[in-house]
Amino acid sequence: MALRWVLEPQRLDILPRTLLQVHVLLPRDQRLPRCVRLQQGGVHEDPLTVYAPFLGGDTWEAPEFITIGGDAVEGVVLSTHYSVQAAPTDAAKKFVEAYKLKYNKEPNAFAALGYDAYLVIIEAIKSAGKPEPVLIRDNLAKTKNFKGVTGTITMDENRDANKSAVILQVKGGKFQYLSTVEPF
């Protein structure tokens, strides 16, 4: 679904004149309030309006994005770290069950990421054999194929976690699972 993007007239100088050929928009500023304002448009006398699908990041995965954005954010596609609808591992399924039992609601991506971080650190402490910070750090960096709640986690040479990305779309006023993209 194509959504409306309205830019303030004073910002038109940043756009190339070939803007009418836009196929998709990925705003550089992923903060929620600005993105919702872009989705809803503005009240300027001479706005530039472009119709194109919107893509966003995990900062858009908040209930307020939908409650504030309303119909204007219907169809938005975003990447995130986790979705209950796509629990990829047995650990994820157990986590969802335990979380629902304790909190009477489904876990969001932040709960799942926090749980994975906890498990990865516990594993690094066990591998270190003692609670020594340098050994724990080194063992964290050696994490390979860890089966977590958000997917399989491997740390790269920069100590960044390589793992799956979950793709969601706003449909019917809810975040709906579309796909999972694996790292290459």
C-alpha positions as CSV (number, residue, x, y, z in Angstrom):
1,M,0.0,0.0,0.0
2,A,1.4,3.4,-0.9
3,L,1.5,6.0,1.9
4,R,1.6,9.7,1.8
5,W,4.8,11.6,2.6
6,V,4.6,15.3,3.1
7,L,7.8,17.4,3.3
8,E,8.0,20.9,4.6
9,P,8.6,23.4,1.8
10,Q,11.8,24.7,3.3
11,R,13.2,21.1,2.9
12,L,12.5,20.7,-0.8
13,D,16.1,21.7,-1.7
14,I,17.4,18.4,-0.4
15,L,15.4,16.3,-2.9
16,P,16.5,15.4,-6.4
17,R,14.2,16.5,-9.2
18,T,13.7,12.9,-10.1
19,L,11.6,12.3,-7.0
20,L,8.6,11.4,-9.0
21,Q,10.3,8.1,-9.8
22,V,10.5,7.0,-6.1
23,H,9.6,3.4,-5.6
24,V,10.1,3.2,-1.8
25,L,11.0,5.5,1.1
26,L,13.3,4.7,3.9
27,P,13.5,7.8,6.2
28,R,16.9,8.4,7.6
29,D,15.4,9.7,10.8
30,Q,13.8,6.6,12.4
31,R,12.5,8.3,15.6
32,L,8.8,7.6,16.2
33,P,7.4,11.2,16.4
34,R,9.0,12.4,13.2
35,C,8.0,9.3,11.3
36,V,4.4,9.5,12.4
37,R,4.3,13.2,11.5
38,L,5.6,12.3,8.0
39,Q,3.0,9.6,7.7
40,Q,0.2,11.9,8.7
41,G,1.3,14.8,6.6
42,G,1.5,18.5,7.5
43,V,-0.6,21.6,7.3
44,H,1.7,23.6,5.1
45,E,0.3,25.6,2.2
46,D,2.6,24.1,-0.4
47,P,3.7,20.6,0.7
48,L,5.4,18.2,-1.6
49,T,3.5,14.9,-1.5
50,V,5.0,11.6,-2.7
51,Y,3.1,8.3,-2.7
52,A,5.4,5.4,-2.0
53,P,5.7,2.5,0.4
54,F,7.4,3.3,3.7
55,L,10.1,1.1,5.3
56,G,11.2,1.6,8.9
57,G,13.4,0.1,11.6
58,D,12.8,-1.5,15.0
59,T,12.2,1.9,16.6
60,W,8.8,2.0,14.9
61,E,7.7,-1.2,16.6
62,A,5.9,0.5,19.5
63,P,2.1,0.4,20.1
64,E,2.1,4.2,19.9
65,F,3.2,4.1,16.3
66,I,-0.2,2.5,15.4
67,T,-2.3,4.4,18.0
68,I,-1.0,7.8,17.0
69,G,-0.5,7.0,13.3
70,G,-3.9,5.3,12.9
71,D,-4.9,4.6,9.3
72,A,-1.9,6.7,8.0
73,V,0.5,3.9,9.0
74,E,-1.5,1.0,7.6
75,G,0.8,-0.9,5.2
76,V,4.1,0.3,6.7
77,V,6.8,-2.4,6.6
78,L,9.6,-2.5,9.2
79,S,12.5,-4.7,10.3
80,T,12.9,-5.7,13.9
81,H,14.5,-8.4,16.0
82,Y,11.7,-10.7,17.0
83,S,8.0,-11.6,16.6
84,V,5.9,-13.9,18.7
85,Q,4.3,-15.0,15.4
86,A,7.6,-16.4,14.2
87,A,9.2,-17.9,17.3
88,P,12.1,-19.6,15.6
89,T,13.4,-22.0,18.2
90,D,12.2,-24.3,20.9
91,A,13.7,-21.8,23.4
92,A,11.6,-19.1,21.9
93,K,8.4,-21.1,22.3
94,K,9.2,-21.9,25.9
95,F,10.0,-18.2,26.5
96,V,6.7,-17.1,25.1
97,E,4.8,-19.6,27.2
98,A,6.6,-18.6,30.4
99,Y,6.3,-14.8,29.7
100,K,2.6,-15.1,29.0
101,L,2.1,-17.1,32.2
102,K,4.0,-14.5,34.3
103,Y,2.9,-11.2,32.7
104,N,-0.4,-12.2,31.1
105,K,0.6,-10.7,27.7
106,E,2.9,-11.6,24.8
107,P,6.6,-10.6,25.0
108,N,7.8,-7.8,22.7
109,A,11.1,-7.6,21.0
110,F,12.7,-5.8,23.9
111,A,11.8,-8.6,26.3
112,A,13.1,-11.2,23.9
113,L,16.4,-9.3,23.3
114,G,16.9,-8.8,27.0
115,Y,16.4,-12.5,27.7
116,D,18.8,-13.4,24.9
117,A,21.4,-11.0,26.2
118,Y,21.1,-12.6,29.7
119,L,21.5,-16.1,28.3
120,V,24.5,-15.2,26.2
121,I,26.2,-13.6,29.2
122,I,25.5,-16.6,31.4
123,E,27.0,-18.9,28.8
124,A,30.1,-16.7,28.5
125,I,30.5,-16.7,32.3
126,K,30.2,-20.5,32.4
127,S,32.7,-20.8,29.6
128,A,35.1,-18.5,31.4
129,G,35.0,-20.8,34.4
130,K,35.2,-17.8,36.8
131,P,33.7,-14.3,37.0
132,E,36.6,-12.5,35.5
133,P,35.6,-9.6,33.3
134,V,38.3,-10.1,30.6
135,L,37.6,-13.8,30.3
136,I,33.8,-13.1,30.1
137,R,34.4,-10.4,27.4
138,D,36.6,-12.8,25.4
139,N,34.0,-15.6,25.7
140,L,31.2,-13.2,24.6
141,A,33.2,-12.4,21.5
142,K,33.5,-16.2,20.7
143,T,29.7,-16.7,20.7
144,K,28.8,-18.9,17.7
145,N,25.5,-20.4,16.7
146,F,23.9,-19.6,20.0
147,K,20.2,-20.7,19.8
148,G,18.4,-17.9,21.5
149,V,14.8,-16.6,21.6
150,T,15.3,-14.1,18.8
151,G,17.1,-16.7,16.6
152,T,20.7,-18.0,16.1
153,I,23.3,-15.5,17.3
154,T,26.9,-15.4,16.2
155,M,29.3,-12.6,17.1
156,D,31.5,-11.3,14.3
157,E,35.1,-9.9,14.5
158,N,33.7,-6.5,15.6
159,R,31.7,-8.1,18.4
160,D,28.4,-7.4,16.6
161,A,25.7,-10.0,16.8
162,N,24.8,-11.5,13.4
163,K,21.3,-12.8,13.5
164,S,18.0,-13.0,11.8
165,A,15.9,-9.9,11.0
166,V,12.2,-10.1,11.3
167,I,10.0,-8.2,8.8
168,L,6.6,-6.9,10.0
169,Q,3.8,-5.0,8.4
170,V,1.1,-2.9,9.9
171,K,-2.2,-4.6,8.9
172,G,-5.6,-4.1,10.4
173,G,-4.0,-1.8,13.1
174,K,-1.6,-4.5,14.3
175,F,2.0,-5.6,13.6
176,Q,1.8,-8.7,11.5
177,Y,4.7,-11.1,10.7
178,L,5.8,-11.1,7.0
179,S,9.1,-12.8,6.8
180,T,12.4,-13.6,8.4
181,V,15.7,-12.6,6.6
182,E,18.8,-14.5,7.5
183,P,22.3,-12.9,7.6
184,F,24.5,-13.8,4.6
